[in-house]
Amino acid sequence: MLLIGPLGFLTPWILAALAALPVLWLILRAMPPSPKLVRFPGTRLLLGLRDPHPVARHTPWWLLLLRVLAIAALILGFAGPVWKPAPDQVGQGPLLIVMDAGWAAAPDWPQRQARALRALDRAAAAGQPAALLVADGRAEGVLPFLPATELAAQLRALRPAAWETRYPPDPQAVLAEAPAGLSVLWLSDGLDHPGRAEWLAALSGRGNVTVVPPEGPRQALELVPGDQPALRMRSTGTAVAEVLAIGLDPQGTPRELARLKPGEGSADAGVTSWPVPIDLPSELRNRITRFEIEGHASAGAVMLADDSLRRRKVALVGDDRASEGQRLLSPLHYLRRALAPSTDLIEGGVGDVLQASPDVVVLADQFGLADEPALREWVEGGGLLIRFAGPRMAASERLAEEPLLPVRLRAGGRDIGGALAWGEPRGISAFAPDGPFAGLSVPDDTTVRAQLLAEPAPDLADRSIARLSDGTPLVTRAALGQGQLVLFHTTANAEWSNLAISGLFVEMLDRLVRSARVGAGAPEADRAEQPFWLPELVLDGFGRTTEPRDTVPVAAADFARGPAPGAPAGLYRGGERVAALNAGGPIATADWPGAHIERGAQAPGFDLRGWLIALAAALLALDALGSAWLARGRQRAMA
């Protein structure tokens, strides 16, 4: 910025056009060529006569002045004049620009780039070297100082990342080649991040630090898990915004499905939090693919939906004729207790529940299915059928011919004292690390006293997803069309085992139910146990969905730590499961002891550009009126 007394110019090079005003003055005079002198004796008769309507040889001085003043006002206006601007607090030494480049920097990213480019222009004009530190976690090695003109293209190409701002771990190593007397311009996203205080101390010891805070509040959105999942919106401001639920309409087109209003907020250390209940019908909620804070474009203000948010509709089919005093004998009682907190339950006969389009059907000790064709068609279309064994199935003489089972079963059962007896109840073996129950811990006191045995088959081991300690199947699974068949080889109550009264029973059912297909959803995952994850859909720093540029696997340990370089926010697949990696979460405001705070990305002061351009327009309008008045007078003279 060029300062001339109390007046500053943001683009002073345009003032060079003022040098052309004298030439313009001569052009606008519109002086005609000198007349040729011809002697004619008859002209002596005209001596003493005067033309009552003379024609001017030059443009009138007042019209000429209007035109020159209008052009001068336009030149001054385009030069960006500011009355009494605050002086640029960035020093005169080598320039270091630190740009916070996480998702919180996205909402005002163009203004931040413009401020950094102005600083590079000043450094280039002063002949000072400059360096650019992009705090997105990908900077490595010693920071080089280059001519300021070489950094402008890199700065214009920068985009915010879909994870939080990350600083290099060792400031002294990065600044090893930094010259003395640095002028530091830190474009902050307004939030505190690990390592920020150490970097501020290191830079303050090497020169003056000017911090440019963001122009507006930073906002983040996260999921609050539980039996009734909800959202939590956090902001460094106090203004409340609605949360948009985006999903697929019945035609498969993404659109706004609902608007969620936050509840009463609470403030703590400069950050305000609002609970956002998800009070929507299951059919509508299962269509939602993402939530986003209205009017806030950043990856932290977007929450991608996975199966931790969706509620399944589960149908229970079984004999529930036990009396009130004997309800603990009913298999449906245990299934209700296990599934009700996380699913929407419906009960009835097979034909009745299929009309409600459930995601999962659970059959408790049912055989000889009367509605087998309709149930098979439902499974082949993508449904999940979970069956439990029991005394009725064991007593069936045609058990080997029972349809819709993942494996063939032997007639009779296996229990203590039976024909295929074991000496004592069997425990449950540890679950396979690549199966649906991976990571679940098996209590030592969970035992099985009786089961239905499967006929030996080459693929029996592949279909067994849970086994007893003797290697016999406890749970088997097989695909049927686009759906799945699952069989628990023991009962859903405590008659054959104590599995139904353990917490493991709830966890196993929850894993199976969440593996069911629902809308465009995908199964949830135990992130810590899945070996690696592959990106399917990722977000950029502005919260826009993009296809992944590469499909490099992300290790489970890295995935559990949240979005980072190499693992941006998005949807990831691990085996049969898909999980969302969201950038939003707790935020904290940053403080800057010892640094100068520059308020606003633009130079403060009274901007005169609009007034000068308006003055030029008014002068040109007067010029048009004056020219029309002169032309009208000339026409009257000729008449």
Phi, psi and omega in degrees: 000134176267126179253126174235093185065230179277003184250130177242153180233125181286325178234076188293341183296337179293337180296342179299337179293343178295336179294341181274357182297319177300320178295320179296325178301313181295322181292319183287344178295334177051047182286126179287166178293153180297139181288151178274132183273121179234125180279127179220119186300331184292343182290348179294336177292341183267000182297136178092348178277149180233136179286119180292340181231074182292151176261128184293141176277340181229161171297134180305142185299325182289326177288322176298320180295321178299318182292317180294318179295322179297316180292321178297321178295321178295317179298314180294323180294317180291341177283356176070057181286138178230126181276124180053059177285153175287140181294149177294118184280349176292133185292187185257003181276189176305138188264132171238120178257121175254118182246114169295125189233027174275188184296332182290345178273355187290319188303324180241037184300316179299321179294324179292319177297319181297319179295319179293322178294323177296322178293322177293322177298320179295318179295322178294320179295327180273355180072025181265142175290163182215159177220153182234117177254111180265113186272070176240012177084002182252358179287134181224151174076190182284139181283120181274145174256124186234168171303139187301328182294337182280348183263347185298316181295319178297320181294319180293332182275353183290146174224148179292154182268162180267038172212176184286161179300136181227130179260151174301146188290332186239098181299321184294323179290320180292325183264022184299326182256014180287132178290165180285160177069044182294149167248109188258127173245111184253111177269096188271151172269004175087354184250157176272138181224155178303132179088354183295317180297320179295320178292321178297318179295318180294319181286324178297330177283352182246356179164193180277137180244121175248125183252129175254104180284167180290159182280333182229179180289155173260137184230146181222154182228135179217162179267135173258106184290166180152182178297328175240086185301145178219174178250159173227126179254129178240146182209147173277358175248188182245353180288137182263133177240153177277157178254126181268133174261113183255133179199192184263130175281177182302337177273000179084016181262129178294133179200170177286121181263332182197162173240128182255129180264130179292156175275201182285131184271163176222138184254144178206117176056042175084002180241129179257135180241141176231130170284142180234096180292145177259079183263077183228151174300152182301319181299322180283318182295327180288348176273345187288133177253338180198153171244145178211146178284128184296131176077014181230103186267092174201156180294331179289340179267011179240136174235113177284140184267134170232197187286350174292346181257330187277142175256131178274150173262114186247130178257130178254127179233121180180178180272115182240040184270007179296145180288169182301322180285345181246024184294337178290350175272348183277127176299326182295333179298316181289324179293320177299313182297326182281325189259335186301321182296334188240000182222169173258117187264141169228151182226154179153192175284167183300314181297324181288314185288331180294333178292340179272004179052061179286163174272329182223140171240129180246122177252121181258105176055051179248140178213165182062054188294123179286331181256035185300319180298316180293321180292321177297317179298321178295317179295315181298334178280358176124006181282164177244119179252119178248124181241147176241140176284175179177179182301325181293316178294320181295329181276353182288134178280345181245036183296325181295339180260006182296129181280171175055050172235146181288337180219162174279141184250151174278149176291150182082193180221178178237117179213176180293122180093355181277185181295324177252054189279155168247164187289326182209164179304147182260145174276180181255131179288160176298145183281151179294143182291346180249013181262179182291340181257018183302134177092347179283135179270139183261119177297143181293333184269006178274116184227161179238129182260338181208155181201165168264129183272148177266146174292140178301139180204153181300328183260014182296321180295322180291330182274350180273116180255356173206138183230158171276173184295340178269005177091353178284152185290139170257319178225129176239158183212145176211153178274146175220106186063233177265001182252191184224147171245129181230136179230125166272123184280010176228180187277163176273359174245194184267017184288319183254345181199168174261015178299321185294342180255017179250159175293336178297326179299316179297316182294321180294316177296321180297318178297317182293316181296320180288344176278354180287147177283137177214116181057230177264016187283179180211159184296151179278169185227153165270100192297326185288335186263338179290128185299317180205166184228143178246133181289136175251325181208130182235160176255151168267181184296336180274001179086013179269140181280138179220161173283142179295138180289329176218166180241050179288128180297145177252124181297153183299320181296320178290323180295323182292339181278353177098183182301140183199171174305129184091346178218069181291167176302140181166195176254135184231145179249136174227102183066240180271358191247154175230133181227150179265136174249107186253146185274335184291159180170197178299142178230158178218143180281154182259146172244156189228072179293131177084354181258152175274133181260121176264117183273116177092141179284338178263157179296129181288167182124182181267115183282124182260002185299311182298321180294318181292322179292322176295322177297319178297319178296320179294320179294321178293325176295319176297322177299318179295319179294318179296318179296320178295323179294318178295318180296324179293319178295324180292321179296321177297322180294321180290328177290000000 
